[in-house]
């Protein structure tokens, strides 16, 4: 039986009050590769969004429970096991944060997290 992990290996590259750049190593035994898809393991988009929320909270202290929308969401290149990708999170406005996943393969995904003004 394989021991699964739920998060990638994460290394902080740079951080300020308004942005963070992380290097993520996507392990083969990532739980979310199970059955998605049987012939080719790919990282589901919903997991990528979950990681955005997790790292916004962890590194930029964003209360992601106040997220009201994900704008300009694009998935360009699939993420496979053993990829090393960079996740860049930036504060665009007081209530808006951009994110992008990229690697030597190109841009994987991008979008903006919008929080409630309340």
CORFEN-V691290 format. One record per backbone hydrogen bond with DSSP energy under -1.0 kcal/mol. NH is the residue of the N-H (numbers start at 1). CO is the residue of the C=O. E is the energy in kcal/mol with one decimal. If there is no record, write none. Layout:
nh: (NH | NH)
co: (CO | CO)
e: (E | E)
//
This chain:
nh: (5 | 9 | 11 | 13 | 14 | 16 | 20 | 21 | 22 | 23 | 24 | 25 | 26 | 30 | 31 | 33 | 34 | 36 | 42 | 43 | 48 | 49 | 50 | 51 | 52 | 53 | 54 | 55 | 56 | 57 | 58 | 59 | 60 | 62 | 64 | 66 | 67 | 68 | 69 | 71 | 74 | 76 | 82 | 83 | 85 | 86 | 87 | 88 | 89 | 90 | 91 | 92 | 93 | 96 | 97 | 98 | 99 | 100 | 101 | 102 | 103 | 106 | 108 | 109 | 110 | 111 | 112 | 113 | 114 | 115 | 116)
co: (29 | 25 | 23 | 21 | 21 | 19 | 89 | 14 | 87 | 11 | 85 | 9 | 83 | 27 | 5 | 30 | 31 | 33 | 36 | 79 | 44 | 45 | 46 | 47 | 48 | 49 | 50 | 51 | 52 | 53 | 54 | 55 | 56 | 56 | 62 | 63 | 64 | 114 | 114 | 112 | 110 | 108 | 26 | 80 | 24 | 102 | 22 | 100 | 20 | 98 | 18 | 96 | 96 | 93 | 113 | 90 | 111 | 88 | 109 | 86 | 106 | 103 | 101 | 101 | 74 | 99 | 71 | 97 | 69 | 95 | 66)
e: (-1.8 | -2.0 | -2.3 | -2.8 | -1.5 | -2.9 | -2.3 | -2.9 | -2.6 | -2.9 | -3.8 | -2.5 | -2.9 | -1.2 | -3.2 | -1.9 | -1.6 | -1.6 | -2.5 | -2.7 | -1.6 | -2.2 | -1.9 | -2.5 | -1.9 | -2.2 | -2.4 | -2.9 | -2.4 | -2.0 | -2.5 | -2.5 | -1.5 | -1.6 | -1.6 | -1.9 | -1.5 | -3.3 | -1.5 | -2.6 | -2.7 | -2.5 | -3.2 | -1.5 | -2.8 | -3.6 | -2.4 | -2.6 | -2.7 | -2.3 | -3.0 | -2.9 | -1.8 | -1.2 | -2.3 | -2.6 | -2.5 | -1.5 | -2.9 | -2.2 | -2.0 | -1.5 | -2.8 | -1.3 | -2.2 | -1.8 | -2.4 | -3.4 | -2.8 | -3.1 | -2.6)
//
